[in-house]
Amino acid sequence: MQLYPAIDLKSGQCVRLKQGEFKEITVYSSKPEEVAALWQSHGATFLHLVDLDGALAGHSVNDEVIKKIVDTVSIPIEIGGGIRSEEAIESMLSLGVARVIIGTRAAENPEFIRDMVKRFGQERIVAGIDAKDGMVAVEGWEKISNISASELCGRMKEYGVRHVVYTDISRDGMLTGPNVEYTKKLTEETGMDIIASGGMSSMEDLRQLYQAGVHGAIIGKALYEKRINLKEAIEAFEKDHQGRI
């Protein structure tokens, strides 16, 4: 199972939010590139970045710090937040990011994802599906759409998408555990590479996802609050199981 330490960016800093609420913010570092280097030194093989300013603004405003992170580490990076156009995808890939996560546009205009997969390839384009009570949320989680996560996943698969970051908003930043059941359901229904996000709080959470056959897990707050030791988690769920990745 691929593990993704998360670095959430706001105003050039590494932060965490609770349930995507911008007033519920904790700043962990003013130098996100140092955080990235730390996770790499602990054995991370992939990083997950979120441009929170971008998610609200609809375009990236943290290019400088993203570039710094790319230049600091040698492992691949995926990024999401406000990437809603072909130009934005090109811009991120030109910074040296390996994969780009499309959220709002995937829900509002699935054909856009189909075209982007054709243009950039399925290893570059990731669908970000954020849901509340099984229904997809868009625009920095400000709006709930009328399509279910399961339905949108099916459509993404038809359009050639291989990787999906599935976030259960009600659990994000709450340390209450991921929605293992629904993530497992999406994995089994689609056969896609579903990456669980939101609520990771312990090694037990990771174990449950691993046993459910889920492909990846994003770990944010639990790392910063030292509830999960990244080295140990990698040894347990990633290192010895390369055959499953």
C-alpha positions in Angstrom: 0.0 0.0 0.0 1.5 3.3 -1.0 1.7 5.9 1.8 1.5 9.6 1.1 2.6 12.1 3.8 0.5 15.2 3.2 1.7 18.8 3.2 -1.1 21.3 3.0 0.0 24.8 1.8 -1.5 28.1 2.8 0.3 31.4 2.3 3.5 29.5 1.7 3.2 27.7 5.1 2.6 24.1 6.0 -0.8 23.9 7.8 -3.6 21.6 8.6 -7.4 22.3 8.6 -10.3 20.6 10.3 -12.9 19.4 7.8 -11.6 21.9 5.3 -12.6 24.9 7.5 -10.3 27.8 6.9 -10.9 29.2 10.4 -9.8 25.9 12.0 -6.2 26.2 11.0 -2.9 25.0 12.6 0.4 26.2 11.2 3.1 23.5 11.5 6.0 25.1 9.6 6.8 28.3 7.6 9.2 26.2 5.5 7.3 23.4 3.8 10.3 22.3 1.9 12.0 21.3 5.2 8.9 19.3 6.1 9.1 17.5 2.7 12.8 16.7 3.3 11.9 15.4 6.8 9.3 13.0 5.4 11.7 11.8 2.7 14.4 11.2 5.3 11.9 9.0 7.2 11.5 6.8 4.1 8.6 8.5 2.2 8.5 7.4 -1.4 5.7 9.8 -2.6 4.4 13.1 -1.3 0.9 14.6 -1.4 0.6 18.4 -1.6 -2.6 20.4 -1.3 -2.7 24.0 -2.4 -5.4 25.3 0.0 -5.2 28.9 -1.4 -5.6 27.4 -4.9 -8.7 25.4 -3.9 -10.4 28.6 -3.0 -9.0 30.9 -5.6 -9.4 28.4 -8.5 -5.7 28.8 -9.5 -2.4 28.1 -7.9 -0.9 30.9 -5.7 1.9 28.8 -4.1 4.0 28.1 -7.2 7.2 29.3 -5.5 7.0 27.1 -2.5 5.9 24.1 -4.7 9.0 24.5 -6.8 11.1 24.7 -3.7 9.7 21.4 -2.5 10.2 19.8 -5.9 13.8 21.0 -5.9 14.4 19.8 -2.3 13.3 16.2 -2.6 14.0 13.4 -5.1 10.7 11.5 -4.6 7.6 12.0 -6.8 5.0 14.5 -5.7 1.3 14.8 -6.4 -0.7 18.0 -5.9 -4.3 19.1 -5.8 -6.1 22.3 -5.1 -7.5 24.7 -7.7 -6.3 22.9 -10.7 -9.2 23.4 -13.1 -7.6 24.1 -16.5 -5.3 22.6 -19.0 -2.9 25.5 -18.5 -2.9 24.9 -14.7 -2.0 21.2 -15.3 0.8 22.2 -17.6 2.1 24.7 -15.2 2.2 22.2 -12.3 3.9 19.5 -14.4 6.4 22.1 -15.6 7.4 22.7 -12.0 8.4 19.1 -11.8 5.3 17.6 -10.1 4.6 14.0 -11.1 0.8 13.9 -10.7 -1.9 16.4 -10.7 -5.2 15.9 -8.8 -8.4 17.3 -10.5 -11.3 17.7 -8.0 -14.0 20.3 -8.8 -13.6 20.0 -12.6 -13.8 16.2 -12.4 -17.3 16.5 -10.7 -18.6 19.4 -12.7 -17.2 18.5 -16.1 -16.0 14.8 -16.2 -15.3 15.1 -19.9 -12.5 17.5 -19.0 -10.7 14.7 -17.2 -11.2 12.4 -20.1 -9.5 14.9 -22.4 -6.7 15.5 -19.9 -6.0 11.8 -19.5 -5.7 11.5 -23.3 -3.4 14.4 -23.4 -1.1 13.8 -20.4 -1.5 10.1 -19.7 -3.2 8.2 -16.9 -0.1 8.4 -14.6 -0.2 12.2 -14.6 -3.9 12.8 -14.0 -5.6 11.9 -10.7 -9.3 12.4 -10.0 -9.9 13.9 -6.6 -13.3 12.8 -5.3 -14.3 14.6 -2.1 -17.6 13.4 -0.6 -19.9 14.0 2.3 -22.4 11.3 3.1 -21.4 9.6 -0.2 -22.2 12.7 -2.2 -19.5 14.6 -4.1 -18.5 18.1 -2.8 -16.9 20.8 -5.0 -15.3 24.3 -4.8 -13.1 23.8 -1.8 -16.0 21.7 -0.2 -18.3 24.7 -0.2 -20.9 23.0 -2.3 -22.4 19.5 -2.4 -23.3 18.2 -5.9 -26.0 15.8 -6.8 -23.7 13.0 -8.0 -22.5 10.1 -5.7 -18.8 9.3 -5.2 -19.5 5.8 -6.5 -21.2 7.1 -9.7 -18.4 9.6 -10.4 -15.7 6.9 -9.8 -17.4 4.7 -12.4 -17.5 7.6 -14.9 -13.8 8.3 -14.2 -12.9 4.7 -14.9 -14.7 4.9 -18.3 -12.6 7.9 -19.1 -9.3 6.2 -18.5 -8.6 7.4 -15.0 -6.5 5.0 -13.0 -5.8 6.9 -9.7 -8.5 8.4 -7.5 -7.9 10.3 -4.2 -11.1 9.7 -2.2 -11.6 12.0 0.7 -14.4 11.7 3.3 -14.8 15.3 4.3 -16.6 14.6 7.6 -13.4 12.8 8.8 -10.8 15.2 7.4 -8.4 16.5 10.1 -10.6 15.0 12.8 -8.4 11.9 13.6 -11.5 9.8 13.8 -10.3 7.1 11.3 -10.9 6.8 7.6 -14.1 5.6 6.0 -12.7 2.1 5.4 -16.0 0.5 4.3 -16.7 3.1 1.6 -13.1 3.2 0.4 -13.2 -0.6 0.1 -16.5 -0.5 -1.7 -15.0 1.9 -4.3 -11.9 -0.2 -4.7 -13.9 -3.4 -5.2 -16.5 -1.8 -7.5 -14.1 -0.2 -9.8 -10.8 -2.1 -9.5 -9.1 1.4 -9.6 -6.2 2.6 -7.6 -8.2 4.3 -4.8 -6.2 6.4 -2.3 -7.9 7.0 1.0 -7.8 10.4 2.5 -9.3 12.0 5.6 -9.2 10.9 9.2 -6.1 8.7 9.4 -5.3 8.6 13.1 -3.3 5.4 13.9 -1.4 2.4 12.7 -4.7 0.4 13.2 -6.4 2.7 10.6 -3.7 1.9 8.1 -3.9 -1.8 8.9 -7.6 -1.8 8.2 -7.2 -0.1 4.9 -4.3 -2.4 4.0 -6.4 -5.5 4.8 -9.3 -4.1 2.8 -7.0 -4.1 -0.3 -7.0 -0.3 -0.6 -4.1 0.9 -2.8 -3.0 4.0 -0.9 -3.4 6.2 2.1 -2.7 9.9 2.7 -1.5 10.7 6.2 -1.7 14.3 7.4 -2.5 15.4 10.9 -1.6 12.1 12.5 2.0 12.5 11.4 2.3 16.1 12.7 0.7 15.2 16.0 3.0 12.1 16.2 0.2 9.6 16.3 1.7 7.7 13.4 5.4 7.1 13.0 6.1 7.3 9.2 9.1 5.0 9.3 7.2 2.3 11.1 4.2 2.7 8.9 6.3 2.3 5.8 8.0 -0.8 7.2 4.7 -2.3 8.0 2.6 -1.5 4.9 4.8 -0.4 2.1 8.4 -1.7 2.3 7.7 -5.4 2.6 4.8 -5.4 0.1 6.3 -3.9 -3.0 4.6 -6.6 -5.0 1.2 -5.1 -4.2 2.0 -1.6 -5.3 
